[in-house]
């Protein structure tokens, strides 16, 4: 019993995004933005480490490691798998933060498994884990683009209107992350999947 308790004291949170100035605060980088916000709130800094920038925080007795992969989006699974091994956590103790075109801007959906829905980051994670059973927090970025413009859309900055709503959105997503680590996926889904 004691062992399984201790086992669930550790969590790995993976924010998806691309490194580099040109990708900073673009829609595809909402995962990075949420983790930056979490670190900032706790007055912590990300430090460059193997395959990712890493930051560790403690919250209600939980050890939470935040990572922003430095591998670029389509190799996100490499960083996730490496840090899972480093920390000795399994997929149920991980949470992937991902931008989602299928959800309206600002909507949050926590899921414990699911398809990659064509997302390059999730595709690579699924490939390297060998399955799609890992929790993810889908963050709605809307799909306000013309046919064939998807890549430009996800790699562009948020609109002026969206930018005013971003602080509230990243804060809500950050709360969902901490909730996942403290009260678990099921109860967090009940609270945040509105």
C-alpha positions in Angstrom: 0.0 0.0 0.0 2.7 2.4 1.0 4.5 1.9 -2.2 1.5 2.8 -4.4 0.9 5.9 -2.3 4.5 7.0 -2.9 4.2 6.2 -6.6 1.5 8.8 -7.0 3.5 11.6 -5.5 5.3 12.2 -8.8 3.9 13.8 -11.9 5.3 14.8 -15.3 3.6 17.6 -17.1 4.5 18.0 -20.8 3.6 21.3 -22.5 3.8 21.0 -26.3 5.3 23.7 -28.4 8.2 24.7 -30.6 11.3 26.5 -29.3 12.6 29.6 -31.0 11.6 33.3 -31.0 9.4 32.9 -34.2 7.2 30.4 -32.4 6.9 32.3 -29.2 3.2 32.6 -28.0 1.8 31.2 -31.3 -1.3 29.0 -31.1 0.7 25.8 -31.4 2.7 26.8 -28.3 -0.2 27.2 -25.8 1.2 24.2 -23.9 4.4 26.1 -23.3 2.4 29.2 -22.3 0.5 27.3 -19.6 3.7 25.9 -18.1 5.4 29.3 -18.2 2.5 30.7 -16.3 2.6 27.9 -13.7 6.4 28.4 -13.2 5.9 32.2 -13.0 3.1 31.9 -10.4 5.5 29.8 -8.2 8.4 32.1 -8.9 10.4 29.2 -10.5 12.6 29.2 -13.6 12.9 26.7 -16.4 16.4 25.4 -16.8 17.7 23.8 -20.0 18.2 20.1 -19.6 18.3 16.9 -21.7 15.7 17.3 -24.6 13.7 19.9 -22.7 13.6 22.9 -20.4 12.7 21.7 -17.0 11.2 23.1 -13.8 10.2 21.3 -10.6 7.5 22.4 -8.2 5.9 21.0 -5.1 2.2 21.3 -4.6 0.2 19.8 -1.7 2.9 17.1 -1.2 3.2 16.3 -4.9 6.4 16.5 -6.8 5.5 17.9 -10.2 8.1 18.2 -13.0 7.2 20.5 -15.9 8.9 20.0 -19.2 8.9 22.0 -22.4 10.5 19.7 -25.0 13.3 21.4 -27.0 13.0 18.7 -29.7 10.4 20.6 -31.8 6.8 19.5 -32.0 7.1 16.4 -34.2 9.6 14.8 -31.8 7.8 15.6 -28.5 7.6 11.9 -27.7 11.4 11.7 -27.4 11.5 14.2 -24.6 8.4 12.7 -22.9 9.8 9.2 -23.0 13.2 10.2 -21.7 11.8 12.1 -18.7 9.3 9.3 -17.9 12.3 7.0 -17.6 14.3 9.5 -15.7 11.6 10.1 -13.1 10.3 6.5 -13.2 6.7 7.5 -13.8 4.1 5.8 -15.9 1.7 7.3 -18.4 -1.1 7.7 -15.9 1.2 10.2 -14.0 1.8 12.3 -17.1 -0.3 15.0 -18.5 0.3 16.4 -22.0 -0.9 20.0 -22.7 -1.9 20.3 -26.4 -3.5 22.9 -28.7 -6.7 21.6 -30.2 -8.3 22.9 -33.5 -11.5 20.8 -32.9 -12.4 22.8 -29.7 -13.6 26.4 -29.6 -11.0 28.9 -28.4 -10.8 28.7 -24.6 -12.5 25.4 -24.1 -10.6 22.8 -22.0 -11.0 19.0 -22.3 -9.1 16.6 -20.1 -9.1 13.1 -21.6 -7.3 9.9 -20.3 -6.7 8.6 -23.9 -7.7 9.3 -27.5 -6.5 9.7 -31.0 -3.8 12.1 -32.1 -6.4 13.9 -34.3 -3.6 14.7 -36.8 -1.5 16.6 -34.2 2.2 16.1 -34.9 3.2 16.2 -31.2 0.6 13.6 -30.2 1.4 11.5 -33.2 5.0 11.2 -32.1 4.1 10.5 -28.5 1.7 7.7 -29.5 4.4 6.3 -31.7 7.0 6.2 -29.0 4.8 5.1 -26.2 3.3 2.4 -28.4 -0.3 3.4 -27.5 -2.6 6.4 -27.0 -3.5 5.8 -23.4 -2.0 8.8 -21.7 -3.8 11.8 -20.2 -3.9 15.0 -22.2 -5.4 18.4 -21.6 -6.8 19.7 -24.9 -6.8 23.4 -25.1 -9.2 24.9 -27.7 -7.6 27.3 -30.2 -10.6 27.3 -32.6 -10.3 26.7 -36.3 -10.8 30.1 -37.8 -8.8 29.5 -41.0 -9.5 29.0 -44.7 -9.0 25.6 -46.4 -5.3 24.7 -46.7 -4.3 27.4 -44.1 -4.1 25.1 -41.1 -0.3 25.2 -40.7 -0.2 29.0 -41.0 -3.0 29.2 -38.5 -1.5 27.1 -35.8 1.9 28.8 -36.2 0.5 32.3 -36.1 -0.1 34.5 -33.0 -3.4 34.7 -31.3 -5.8 37.5 -32.5 -6.2 40.7 -30.6 -9.5 39.5 -29.0 -8.0 36.2 -28.1 -4.9 37.8 -26.6 -7.1 39.6 -24.0 -8.6 36.3 -23.0 -5.3 34.4 -22.9 -4.3 35.2 -19.3 -7.6 33.8 -18.0 -7.3 30.7 -20.3 -3.7 29.9 -19.3 -4.6 30.3 -15.6 -7.6 28.0 -15.9 -5.4 25.4 -17.7 -2.8 25.8 -15.0 -5.4 25.2 -12.3 -6.5 22.0 -14.2 -2.9 20.8 -14.2 -2.6 21.2 -10.4 -6.1 19.6 -9.9 -5.0 16.6 -12.0 -2.0 16.1 -9.8 -3.9 16.5 -6.5 -7.4 15.0 -7.0 -6.9 12.9 -10.1 -8.1 12.8 -13.7 -11.8 11.8 -13.1 -12.6 14.6 -10.6 -10.7 17.1 -12.6 -12.6 16.2 -15.7 -15.8 16.8 -13.8 -14.6 20.3 -12.8 -13.0 21.5 -16.0 -14.6 19.8 -19.0 -17.5 22.3 -19.1 
